[in-house]
Amino acid sequence: MSCPICGKPTADGYRPFCSRRCADVDLGRWLTENYRIPAETEEETEDLPPEDPPPKAH
């Protein structure tokens, strides 16, 4: 496995990274929102049919 930041072999103490530096670079990218997880917007959810209500407990 190689480091996703620089491509060097990973180090056991920093896996999946090769060093603390590369781990910190990755964290910085998350904190500055360079990485984003796609999410539905309100406009996208307005087009969906309503969800069924949860079943009632007996």
N, C-alpha and C positions, 0 to 999 in steps of 0.2 A: 504494500500500500504506500502511496506517496502523499506528501503534504498537499492539501488542496490550495495552499497559498503559493508555495514556491516550487513544488514538485520534488523536493528532496525526500529521502526515506524518512518514515515517521520514527519518533523516539517514544519509548514506552511511557515515560512520564508526561508526555504532552499529546498523546494520541488523540485525534488523527493528525496532529501537527508534528513538525519536526523540532520545534523549539517554542519557548515562551513568547518570543517575538512574533512568530507567525500566529500563535493563539491570540495574542493581543491585537494583531492586525485584523483578524477575523471578528473579534469582539467589537473593535472600533467600527467596522463596516456595519454590524448590526445596530450599534448605538447611533450612528449617523444616518440610519435608514437606507443604506446602499443595498441591503438585502431586504426584500419584502415578500410576505406571504400573500398571494392573491386572495381577495375576499369579495363576496358579492356586495354590490352597492344597493341602496334602497330601490333605485330604479329597476334593477334586475329582479329583485324579490317581489315587486308590485305585479309583475307579469305572471307569477306563479299562482296556481290555485291554492286556496286555503288548506291548511293541514287538517287532518282528522283529529278530533279531540281524543285525549288519552282514554283508555277503557276505565270504567268505574270499578272500584273495589267492591267485593260482595260482602 
